[in-house]
């Protein structure tokens, strides 16, 4: 059986899944990230600090935003990532 002929066209870029889970784009196009330190060793932490961990923070550095957009090129096409949504544990 002959092989399929190779079609010349654009390549699909792969999304770096770890990046897609940690960052998301807001409706206005800002890149936001989750805060670190939410997973374990939180018994000693005050309730106020734990509450502050649930908020998402905008990414300030242009270089980091550029790297994230390179790793997750289709992020703007996805809906808000349920794993990185603010207000959920």
Residue pairs with C-beta under 8 A, 6 or more apart in sequence:
13 73
13 74
15 71
15 72
15 73
15 74
15 75
16 71
16 72
19 68
19 71
19 72
20 72
20 75
20 78
20 81
21 81
21 83
21 84
22 33
22 34
22 84
23 31
23 32
23 33
23 34
23 59
23 68
23 72
23 75
23 84
24 31
24 32
24 56
24 75
24 80
24 81
24 84
24 85
25 31
25 32
25 75
25 76
26 32
29 76
30 58
30 59
31 58
31 59
31 65
31 68
31 69
32 56
32 57
32 58
32 59
33 56
33 57
33 58
33 59
34 56
34 57
34 84
34 86
35 52
35 53
35 54
35 55
35 56
35 57
37 53
38 53
38 54
38 89
42 50
54 86
54 87
54 88
54 89
55 86
56 84
56 86
59 65
59 68
68 75
69 75
82 88
